[in-house]
């Protein structure tokens, strides 16, 4: 799905990610963990094409065999890359339907978009008034995260990145989100960026990745997340496989 090779990223002249290699495969759920400042969100933003993250040297980012280094964020999104932010922003005067109708103009019929939104909002237990008002206006943390998931599904995203999807989310909302992610993972790649093992108790990752100081220092199965929860990150200071 997405292959990273020699990926080196800088922001404002400071190196954030250093010579990183990794391949994200289809039909897999990945958990990306690490302490604050380890480069997790920087990696997500780099894949999504955020212009502040400068790709250096011989870095490669390939999506389904095609280089996307030169593509803008909207071009990457149209190919199927979706990034859900740590703190989803509000968009005054624009409903989720209006946003998705514009994004899918010429791709999906507006009535189909409306039908998908209505059906998904019921499955995700999103209050009807949140669908009809400005995006994320008056929504709790959990409701915002569910609205992000709804958008990813309606957009038919292939590579879904959720940056701290469990932050500010109560237990009930977390279970709903995890249950639906489990349902849609076939044919997609899901990357969950998290500090905690909380959501991983509801959706088992195929692989856990530990980042520190801009490098991948450890990979393993779902049990690695539990080890980190018990012992922290201090054992992973030096790169190892």
C-alpha positions as CSV (number, residue, x, y, z in Angstrom):
1,X,0.0,0.0,0.0
2,X,2.6,2.6,1.2
3,X,6.3,2.1,1.1
4,X,8.8,4.5,2.7
5,X,12.5,4.4,1.8
6,X,15.3,6.5,3.1
7,X,12.7,8.9,4.4
8,X,14.3,12.0,6.0
9,X,12.0,14.9,7.0
10,X,12.9,18.4,8.2
11,X,10.8,21.2,9.6
12,X,12.2,24.7,9.7
13,X,15.6,23.3,9.1
14,X,15.5,20.8,11.9
15,X,15.6,17.1,11.1
16,X,12.6,15.3,12.5
17,X,12.7,11.9,10.8
18,X,16.0,10.3,9.9
19,X,16.4,7.8,7.1
20,X,13.3,5.7,7.8
21,X,12.3,2.6,5.9
22,X,9.0,0.8,6.3
23,X,6.2,-0.8,4.2
24,X,2.5,-0.6,5.2
25,X,0.6,-3.4,3.7
26,X,-3.1,-3.7,2.6
27,X,-5.6,-5.4,5.0
28,X,-3.4,-4.6,8.0
29,X,-3.9,-2.5,11.1
30,X,-0.7,-0.8,12.5
31,X,-0.2,0.9,15.8
32,X,2.5,3.6,15.9
33,X,3.7,4.3,19.4
34,X,6.4,6.4,21.0
35,X,7.0,9.2,23.5
36,X,6.2,12.9,22.8
37,X,8.5,14.3,20.1
38,X,9.4,11.0,18.7
39,X,8.2,11.8,15.2
40,X,4.9,10.0,15.0
41,X,2.7,13.0,13.9
42,X,5.5,14.2,11.7
43,X,5.4,10.9,9.8
44,X,1.7,11.1,9.4
45,X,1.8,14.6,8.1
46,X,4.7,13.7,5.7
47,X,2.6,10.9,4.2
48,X,-0.4,13.2,3.9
49,X,1.8,15.8,2.2
50,X,1.8,18.7,4.7
51,X,3.9,21.5,3.0
52,X,5.8,22.4,6.2
53,X,7.4,18.9,6.3
54,X,10.3,19.0,3.8
55,X,11.4,15.8,2.2
56,X,15.1,15.6,1.9
57,X,17.6,13.8,-0.3
58,X,16.7,10.4,-1.8
59,X,13.6,10.0,0.3
60,X,10.8,7.9,-1.3
61,X,7.1,7.7,-0.5
62,X,5.2,5.3,-2.8
63,X,1.5,4.7,-2.7
64,X,0.3,1.5,-4.6
65,X,3.6,1.5,-6.5
66,X,3.5,5.2,-7.5
67,X,5.7,7.9,-6.1
68,X,3.7,10.6,-4.4
69,X,6.5,12.8,-3.3
70,X,5.6,15.6,-5.7
71,X,1.8,15.4,-5.1
72,X,-0.1,18.0,-3.1
73,X,-2.2,17.1,0.0
74,X,-5.4,17.2,-2.0
75,X,-3.9,15.0,-4.8
76,X,-2.9,12.5,-2.2
77,X,-6.3,12.6,-0.6
78,X,-8.0,11.9,-4.0
79,X,-5.8,8.8,-4.3
80,X,-7.2,7.6,-1.0
81,X,-4.9,8.9,1.8
82,X,-6.9,10.2,4.8
83,X,-5.4,11.9,7.9
84,X,-7.6,12.4,11.0
85,X,-6.1,15.1,13.2
86,X,-5.4,14.9,16.9
87,X,-7.8,17.7,17.5
88,X,-10.3,17.9,14.6
89,X,-11.1,21.5,13.8
90,X,-14.5,23.2,13.5
91,X,-15.6,24.6,10.2
92,X,-18.1,27.4,10.7
93,X,-21.0,27.5,8.3
94,X,-20.1,24.2,6.6
95,X,-21.9,20.9,7.4
96,X,-20.3,17.5,7.0
97,X,-22.6,17.0,4.0
98,X,-21.5,20.2,2.3
99,X,-17.8,19.4,2.9
100,X,-18.1,15.9,1.5
101,X,-20.3,16.9,-1.4
102,X,-17.6,19.3,-2.5
103,X,-14.8,16.8,-2.0
104,X,-16.7,14.2,-4.0
105,X,-18.0,16.5,-6.8
106,X,-18.0,14.5,-10.0
107,X,-17.3,11.3,-8.2
108,X,-20.4,10.6,-6.2
109,X,-24.0,11.8,-6.6
110,X,-25.0,14.3,-3.8
111,X,-28.0,12.1,-2.9
112,X,-25.7,9.1,-2.5
113,X,-23.4,11.1,-0.3
114,X,-26.4,12.3,1.8
115,X,-27.6,8.7,2.2
116,X,-24.2,7.4,3.2
117,X,-23.9,10.1,5.8
118,X,-27.3,9.3,7.3
119,X,-26.7,5.6,7.4
120,X,-23.2,5.9,8.9
121,X,-24.2,8.5,11.5
122,X,-26.8,5.9,12.8
123,X,-24.2,3.1,12.9
124,X,-21.6,5.3,14.7
125,X,-24.3,6.7,17.0
126,X,-23.7,10.3,16.0
127,X,-26.4,12.7,17.0
128,X,-28.6,13.9,14.2
129,X,-28.1,17.6,15.2
130,X,-24.3,17.3,14.8
131,X,-24.8,16.2,11.2
132,X,-27.0,19.3,10.4
133,X,-24.9,21.9,12.1
134,X,-21.5,23.3,11.2
135,X,-18.8,20.6,11.2
136,X,-17.7,19.7,14.8
137,X,-19.5,22.7,16.3
138,X,-20.6,21.8,19.8
139,X,-19.2,18.3,19.4
140,X,-17.4,16.4,22.2
141,X,-14.0,14.8,21.6
142,X,-15.5,11.4,20.9
143,X,-18.1,12.9,18.6
144,X,-15.4,14.7,16.6
145,X,-13.4,11.5,16.2
146,X,-16.5,9.6,15.0
147,X,-17.2,12.4,12.5
148,X,-13.6,12.0,11.2
149,X,-14.2,8.3,10.8
150,X,-17.5,9.0,8.9
151,X,-15.6,11.3,6.5
152,X,-12.9,8.7,5.8
153,X,-15.5,6.0,5.0
154,X,-17.6,8.3,2.7
155,X,-14.5,9.4,0.9
156,X,-13.6,5.7,0.3
157,X,-10.2,6.2,1.8
158,X,-7.7,3.4,1.3
159,X,-5.0,4.4,3.7
160,X,-6.5,5.8,7.0
161,X,-4.3,7.5,9.5
162,X,-5.8,8.3,12.9
163,X,-3.6,10.5,15.0
164,X,-4.5,9.9,18.7
165,X,-8.0,8.8,17.9
166,X,-8.5,7.7,21.6
167,X,-7.6,11.1,23.1
168,X,-10.6,12.8,24.7
169,X,-12.9,9.8,23.8
170,X,-15.0,8.1,26.4
171,X,-15.2,4.3,26.7
172,X,-18.5,3.9,24.8
173,X,-17.3,6.1,21.9
174,X,-14.0,4.2,21.8
175,X,-15.8,0.9,21.5
176,X,-18.0,2.1,18.7
177,X,-15.0,3.5,16.8
178,X,-12.9,0.4,17.3
179,X,-15.8,-1.9,16.3
180,X,-16.3,0.0,13.1
181,X,-12.6,0.1,12.2
182,X,-12.6,-3.7,12.6
183,X,-15.5,-3.9,10.1
184,X,-13.9,-1.8,7.4
185,X,-10.2,-2.9,7.6
186,X,-10.5,-5.4,4.7
187,X,-9.1,-3.8,1.5
188,X,-7.6,-0.9,3.5
189,X,-4.6,0.0,5.6
190,X,-5.2,1.6,9.0
191,X,-2.5,3.4,11.0
192,X,-3.4,4.2,14.6
193,X,-1.1,6.7,16.3
194,X,-1.4,6.4,20.0
195,X,0.4,6.8,23.4
196,X,-1.7,4.2,25.1
197,X,-2.8,0.6,24.8
198,X,-6.5,1.6,25.4
199,X,-7.9,1.4,21.9
200,X,-5.6,-1.6,21.1
201,X,-7.6,-3.6,23.6
202,X,-10.6,-3.2,21.2
203,X,-8.9,-3.4,17.8
204,X,-5.9,-5.8,17.7
205,X,-3.1,-4.4,15.5
206,X,-1.2,-6.7,13.1
207,X,2.0,-4.8,13.9
208,X,3.1,-2.3,16.6
209,X,5.8,0.2,15.6
210,X,7.8,2.1,18.2
211,X,9.4,5.4,17.1
212,X,12.0,7.3,19.1
213,X,14.0,10.4,18.0
214,X,12.8,10.1,14.4
215,X,13.6,6.4,13.9
216,X,11.8,3.1,14.1
217,X,13.5,1.3,17.0
218,X,11.2,-1.7,17.5
219,X,8.4,-3.6,15.7
220,X,6.3,-6.5,17.0
221,X,2.9,-7.9,17.3
222,X,0.0,-6.7,19.5
223,X,1.8,-7.9,22.6
224,X,4.4,-5.2,22.2
225,X,1.8,-2.6,23.1
226,X,1.2,-4.3,26.5
227,X,5.0,-4.5,27.1
228,X,5.3,-0.7,26.6
229,X,2.3,-0.1,28.9
230,X,4.1,-2.0,31.6
231,X,7.7,-0.9,31.1
232,X,7.6,2.4,29.1
233,X,10.0,3.3,26.3
234,X,13.3,3.3,28.1
235,X,14.3,-0.1,26.8
236,X,14.0,1.0,23.2
237,X,16.6,3.8,23.1
238,X,18.8,2.0,20.6
239,X,17.6,0.9,17.2
240,X,16.8,-2.8,17.0
241,X,14.5,-5.1,15.0
